[in-house]
Amino acid sequence: MIPQIETSTKEERKNYIAKRFACKGNCEICGICKMYRGKDPMVIYQEYIDGTRCFQEITEEYRR
């Protein structure tokens, strides 16, 4: 379950992103790098980690 900004700490959100988007070492199967256009998800989700923007909003932006 995605930690909500209102009920989680910055550290909990950071850990969630780190675990959810951990490099699996198999780019052909994974797709994380392709989805985020080669950018580090920790950078992309920094606003979520900081508690200023919701996870879903950022995710939808990259799915366009």
N, C-alpha and C positions, 0 to 999 in steps of 0.2 A: 504494500500500500504506500502511496506517495505521501510523505510527510507534508501536512498542510502548514503554511507559513504561520498561521495564528496559533498553532499548538505544538510547534517544534522549535528546536534551537538551530542556530546557524551550523553548529557541528553535526547535528543529525541530518540536516539537508545536504551538507557537504559529503558525509559518509554515504548517503543514499545515492548521490550522483556518482561517486567513485565506484561503488559496488555495481550499480545498474549499467554503467558504461565502461566497465573494466575491459581492457584489451584482451581479446580471446586468442590473439596470435594467429588468426586464420581469416584474413580479409575477404577471401572469396565467399565464405559462408556467413560471416558476421553482418556486414553492411553498415555498421556504426559510422565508420569513416566516410562512406559514401553519402549517407543520410546527412551528415553534418559537414559535408564538403571539405573533409580533411582537417577540420578544426577540432581542437580538444573540447570535449563536452564540459569539462570543468570551467573553461573560459566561456563557452556559450551559455551555461546555466549560472553564471556568477550572480546575476540579478536575483535569481531564485534563491541561491545560497544566501545572499545578503538579505533576503526577505522583502525585496522591493517589486518583484514581478512573479506571477504564478507560473508553475512548471508547465501547465497545459498551454498557456499562451505562447511560451517560447517554443515548445514542441510543435505547435501548429504553424508557427512562422517558418520553421525549417521543412515542413511537409509540403509547402507550396511549390 
